[in-house]
Amino acid sequence: MMVETVSTHTDISTAQLVASLSRALDLTEGEPMGHAIRTCWIGMTIGQTLGLSQAMRGELYYALLLKDAGCSANSQQVSSWFGTDDRTAKHALKAVNWSNLLMATRYAIGQSKPGAPWWQRLSQIASVGRRGPKAARELVEMRCTRGADVVRQLGWVAIAPEAVLNLDEHWDGSGHPRGLQGEEIPLLGRILGLSQTVEVYWNRFGPGGALQVARERRGTWFDPNLVDIFLAAADKPVYWQDLSTVSGPEAIASLDPAPSTISLTSLDQLLHIARVFGEIVDTKSSWTAMHSVRTARYAASLADIMGLDTRAQQETLLAGFFHDLGKLGVSNLILDKPGPLDGEERRQIETHPELTYHILEPIEPIREIAQVAASHHERLDGTGYYRGIRDADVPLGAQIVAVADVFDALAHARPYRRQLNLDEVLNIMRPDAKTKLSPRALEALEWGIFHREDQFAISAPLT
């Protein structure tokens, strides 16, 4: 039996790959999939009107798609500080003029433990109040600094990271994280800030809402010249008709000013991008720091021990990096909960493999890898999720990633239990051989633990 392989395509469109992955970032910000893609369309129309060079438009294109690359960095803080779902808090913030103290205060009160008894809400509001205005700057700095680092780490852009760093700066100096003013803010950062707000207001309130917010914040949040360019373009009904057709990755790929591809002859470049996005997932909660990276490495080692060829090992590594992408769409209230999940919380956490598949599915050359990544919670006896498949219907690669995933989860602390030692981990996993987990992969795990200690070492517990 061979591990599932990528298709016979020899390359992947870089634009379509990044556009597909950008939809994972949308989920973390509480936005519907396609938010960054539509933001990209809006921003590229502005860049075209400005007459930016091809090189600048290329930088702008990827800055727009990756503007939220640091979004997971502050999710745990948002959830903890406000006592609410980080995604709903971020979603609500997008429609708030947070540089206005009164509006920011109303937002903070409204988002502090909504639905809880009044005394709990008062305590949460007081906690937020003690953090003061510096809390907003701290959250933005986490997000934007991390986002710039991620875009820089991807490696094929030069000034896009600076644009991502500054997308929340305001023309009048009231933004974050550095309080830059006017043309101190890099031009691409100014385009990002306007474009994302226009998309949010259009999606929630229609064209009228988008036009109104641009006019109201002209000269305060946004560069007046950029607003005028946007208003001139948006004055035509066809503008909004065209925007409404932009949703999937293929719809935005054609706007890449300098189309490029990622070779599948060697998986090195794709593995690098996958690892970066795995680290974005892992950043969402301190409890899962480096989980995707470790799981991917364990899975590749298991594939090696099981005698799979080098290509199959790389594909298993790739699926491991991608396997938890869907967790970017799960609330930190659930991911960080210190006790058992209730029925609704369990239902929500069980959506993440399906989300992983939907994020990756548009990338046709790796669709089978997407299925492997999304099947890591399937079990041989059919008791897994999200499809409830069983036996040979569970892809071999998914069986391997499942063992690696369970091993890493048990071997590291979670909010509801301490870190377990190797004997405890194996005593929990062994009874599931043949019924739930692949006996072949479990046998490889036990052999690897005792013969390749360096590859299966358990890191120190969190302190």
Residue pairs with C-beta under 8 A, 6 or more apart in sequence:
1 396
2 308
2 312
2 396
3 303
3 308
3 312
3 315
3 316
3 372
3 395
3 396
3 397
3 400
4 315
4 368
4 369
4 371
4 372
4 395
4 396
4 397
5 311
5 312
5 315
5 368
6 264
6 315
6 365
6 366
6 368
6 369
7 364
7 365
7 366
7 367
7 368
9 264
9 364
9 365
10 263
10 264
10 265
11 261
11 262
11 263
11 264
11 365
12 261
12 262
12 264
12 270
12 363
12 365
12 366
13 253
13 256
13 259
13 260
13 261
13 262
14 156
14 256
14 259
14 260
14 261
14 262
15 61
15 249
15 252
15 253
15 255
15 256
15 259
15 260
16 249
16 250
16 253
16 362
16 363
17 262
17 270
17 273
17 363
18 62
18 65
18 66
19 36
19 37
19 40
19 65
19 249
19 252
19 253
19 362
20 249
20 359
20 360
20 362
20 363
21 273
21 277
21 325
21 359
22 36
22 37
22 40
22 65
22 66
22 68
22 249
23 33
23 34
23 36
23 37
23 249
23 358
23 359
24 277
24 280
24 281
24 325
24 326
24 328
24 329
24 355
24 359
25 36
25 66
25 68
25 69
25 71
25 280
25 328
26 32
26 33
26 34
26 35
26 36
26 68
27 33
27 87
27 326
27 328
27 329
27 355
28 68
28 71
28 72
28 75
28 87
28 90
28 284
28 328
28 329
29 35
29 68
29 71
29 87
29 90
29 91
29 94
30 86
30 87
30 88
30 89
30 90
30 91
30 92
30 94
31 91
31 94
31 200
31 203
32 203
33 247
33 358
33 359
34 246
34 247
34 248
35 196
35 199
35 200
35 203
36 64
36 65
36 66
36 67
36 68
37 65
37 246
37 247
37 248
37 249
37 251
37 252
38 199
38 202
38 203
38 243
38 246
38 247
39 64
39 67
39 192
39 195
39 196
39 198
39 199
40 61
40 64
40 65
40 195
40 252
40 255
41 242
41 243
41 246
41 251
41 252
41 255
42 195
42 198
42 199
42 230
42 243
43 60
43 64
43 191
43 192
43 194
43 195
44 57
44 60
44 61
44 64
44 255
45 233
45 239
46 191
46 194
46 195
46 226
46 229
46 230
46 233
47 56
47 57
47 60
47 191
48 57
49 229
49 232
49 233
50 229
52 60
54 257
54 258
55 258
56 159
56 188
57 257
58 157
58 256
58 257
58 258
59 157
59 158
59 159
59 160
59 163
59 188
60 160
60 163
60 188
60 191
61 255
61 256
61 257
62 151
62 156
62 157
62 160
63 151
63 157
63 160
63 161
63 163
63 164
63 188
63 192
64 191
64 192
64 195
65 252
66 147
66 150
66 151
66 154
66 160
66 164
67 147
67 163
67 164
67 167
67 192
67 196
68 143
68 147
69 146
69 147
69 150
69 151
69 164
69 280
70 142
70 143
70 144
70 145
70 146
70 147
70 148
70 149
70 150
70 164
71 90
71 143
71 147
71 280
71 328
72 146
72 280
72 281
72 283
72 284
72 328
73 142
73 143
73 145
73 146
73 147
73 283
74 139
74 142
74 143
75 86
75 284
75 285
75 332
76 86
76 284
76 285
76 286
76 332
76 336
77 138
77 139
77 142
78 86
78 89
78 90
78 139
78 332
79 85
79 86
79 89
79 331
79 332
79 333
79 336
80 332
80 336
81 127
81 128
81 131
81 135
82 89
82 108
82 111
82 112
82 113
82 124
82 128
83 112
83 113
83 116
83 120
83 124
84 111
84 112
84 113
84 114
84 333
85 331
85 332
85 333
86 331
86 332
86 333
87 329
87 331
88 111
88 331
89 111
92 107
92 110
92 111
93 107
93 111
94 196
94 197
94 200
95 200
95 201
95 204
96 103
96 104
96 106
96 107
97 103
97 104
97 217
97 221
98 104
98 107
98 136
99 170
99 172
99 174
99 175
99 220
99 221
101 133
104 133
104 136
108 125
108 128
108 129
109 125
112 121
112 124
112 125
112 127
112 128
113 120
113 121
113 124
114 121
116 124
128 135
136 176
137 176
137 177
140 168
140 175
140 176
140 177
141 176
141 177
143 168
144 164
144 165
144 166
144 167
144 168
144 176
144 177
145 165
145 177
146 283
147 164
147 165
148 161
148 162
148 164
148 165
149 161
150 276
150 279
150 280
151 157
151 160
151 161
151 164
152 161
153 276
154 272
154 273
154 276
155 272
156 260
159 186
159 188
160 188
162 186
162 188
162 189
163 186
163 188
163 189
163 191
163 192
164 189
164 192
165 177
165 189
166 178
166 180
166 185
166 186
166 189
166 190
166 192
167 189
167 192
167 193
167 196
168 175
168 176
168 177
168 193
169 175
169 176
169 177
169 178
169 179
169 180
169 184
169 185
169 189
169 190
169 193
170 181
170 193
170 220
170 221
170 222
171 181
171 182
171 185
171 190
171 219
171 220
171 221
171 222
171 223
171 224
172 181
172 219
172 220
172 221
173 179
173 180
173 181
173 182
174 220
174 221
175 185
175 193
175 221
182 223
185 223
190 222
190 223
190 226
191 226
193 221
193 222
194 214
194 221
194 222
194 223
194 226
194 227
194 230
197 213
197 214
197 217
197 221
197 222
198 210
198 213
198 214
198 230
199 210
201 209
201 210
201 212
201 213
202 209
202 210
202 240
202 243
205 212
207 234
207 240
210 234
211 231
211 234
214 222
214 227
214 230
214 231
214 234
215 227
215 231
217 227
218 224
218 227
218 228
219 227
233 239
234 240
245 251
246 252
248 362
249 362
249 363
250 362
253 259
262 269
262 270
262 273
263 269
264 270
264 365
267 311
267 314
267 315
267 318
270 318
270 366
271 314
271 317
271 318
271 321
274 296
274 318
274 321
274 322
275 293
275 296
275 321
277 321
277 322
277 325
278 292
278 293
278 296
278 320
278 321
278 322
278 324
279 290
279 292
279 293
280 328
281 288
281 291
281 292
281 324
281 325
281 327
281 328
282 288
282 289
282 290
282 291
282 292
282 293
282 324
283 289
284 327
284 328
284 332
284 335
285 332
285 335
285 336
286 462
287 335
287 336
287 412
287 413
287 414
287 415
287 462
288 324
288 327
288 335
289 462
290 459
291 324
291 408
291 409
291 412
292 320
292 321
292 322
292 323
292 324
293 321
294 408
294 459
295 320
295 323
295 324
295 401
295 404
295 405
295 408
296 316
296 317
296 318
296 319
296 320
296 321
296 323
296 404
297 317
297 320
297 455
298 320
298 403
298 404
298 407
298 408
298 445
298 455
298 456
299 316
299 317
299 319
299 320
299 397
299 400
299 401
299 403
299 404
299 405
300 313
300 314
300 316
300 317
300 320
301 448
301 452
301 455
301 456
302 316
302 400
302 403
302 404
302 441
302 444
302 445
302 448
303 312
303 313
303 316
303 397
303 400
304 313
305 444
305 447
305 448
305 452
306 400
306 440
306 441
306 444
308 316
312 397
315 369
315 372
315 397
316 372
316 397
316 400
316 401
318 366
318 369
318 373
319 369
319 372
319 373
319 376
319 397
319 398
319 401
320 373
320 401
320 404
322 356
322 360
322 369
322 370
322 373
323 353
323 356
323 373
323 374
323 376
323 401
323 405
324 352
324 356
325 355
325 356
325 359
325 360
325 373
326 351
326 352
326 353
326 354
326 355
326 356
326 357
326 358
326 359
326 374
327 335
327 352
328 355
329 351
329 352
329 355
330 348
330 349
330 351
330 352
331 348
334 341
334 345
334 348
334 349
335 349
336 415
337 345
337 415
337 416
338 415
338 416
339 416
340 416
341 349
350 377
350 385
350 386
351 386
353 373
353 374
353 375
353 376
353 377
353 385
353 386
354 374
354 386
356 370
356 373
356 374
357 370
357 371
357 373
357 374
360 366
360 367
360 369
360 370
360 373
360 374
361 367
361 370
363 370
368 395
369 397
371 395
371 398
372 395
372 397
372 398
372 401
373 398
373 401
374 386
374 398
375 387
375 389
375 394
375 395
375 398
375 401
375 402
376 398
376 401
376 402
376 405
377 384
377 385
377 386
377 402
377 405
378 384
378 385
378 387
378 388
378 389
378 390
378 394
378 398
378 402
379 390
379 394
379 402
379 435
379 436
379 437
380 390
380 391
380 394
380 399
380 434
380 435
380 436
380 437
380 438
381 390
381 435
381 436
382 388
382 389
382 390
382 391
383 436
384 394
384 436
394 402
396 438
399 437
399 438
399 440
399 441
400 438
400 441
402 437
402 438
402 441
403 429
403 437
403 438
403 441
403 442
403 444
403 445
404 445
406 429
406 437
407 425
407 429
407 445
407 456
410 420
410 424
410 425
410 428
410 429
411 419
411 420
411 422
411 425
411 458
412 419
412 458
412 459
412 461
412 462
413 419
413 461
413 462
418 461
419 458
419 461
419 462
420 428
421 458
422 449
422 458
426 446
426 449
429 437
429 442
429 445
430 442
432 442
433 439
433 442
445 456
448 455
448 456
449 456
